[in-house]
């Protein structure tokens, strides 16, 4: 009996330790923020953009880089690294035209042989067509001679066959209906289209009335207000915490550059800290740099979602929706 209790005690300790480890990992995942960083620059017509997302003290991270030479992306999970995308942009040079102008000697000889064979094939085809036409002409002459012979022997067959078919033609003419005019066809199509539109309008109106009834219920109104409030909090928690940007702009025309500085001065006081604008006169230059940093806490997102789902108005709205679905199906 004591051995059995000892075994059960060991099993219970193992299960509790496993459950505790799972809860600890879940808590760490929910509390530890997912940090993201986006940086970019544009200098001398060369764009450079990089995205970095890391989690749990850089043990899980993702990085992607895009440059004019190519792009690359990689994923790291603990100490395992894996390349997800890598490539370099390769464009053919304009001066390299030898591959298009020149062909190998073997290909030219093959092309010449193919042309001679094509000429021989066309000659053989013309000969066979001429022989076929001659044989067809002889057969047609023989057929006409046979028709003349048999036609002379029995000349009254065609005359007797014609009056037998005349009453059938008259009956068929009586059964045929009068053809519809183009106006009647158009009127029929228009009436069908009007019927379809009226049915569709009635169906849409019925559903719109049902949705209006559902939205006018007090629980639904309270749920919408709560959802909008929690959505604002969610967006506020996702927005970047750090913004930086520097723009250096220069034009050869001083008058145009002065106008741009005048317009930029209107918005400059309302811009956040970390942004700068540096004009250059008498020189054409466009340089820009930017940095965005932020974090996303999964626990906060889950908390906002639970505040919407676990309220009493959510279940009342769900009940009204089920009734609305049965009523307006």
Secondary structure, DSSP 8 states (H G I E B T S, - for coil): -HHHHHHHHHHHHHHHHHHHHHHHHHHHHHHS-EEEEEEEEEETTEEEEEEEEEETTTTEEEEEEE-SSEEEEEEEETTEEEEEEEEE-----SS--HHHH---HHHHHHHHHHHHHHHHHHHHHHHHHHHHHHHHHHHHHHHHHHHHHHHHH-TTHHHHHHHHHHHHHHHHHHH------HHHHHHHHHHHHHHHHHHHHHHHHHHHHHHHHHHTSHHHHHHHHHHHHHHHHHHHHHS-SEEEEEEEEEES-HHHHHHHHHHHHHHHTTS-TTEEEEEEESS-EEEEEEEEEEEE-HHHHHHHHHHHHTSHHHHHHHHHHHHHHHH--
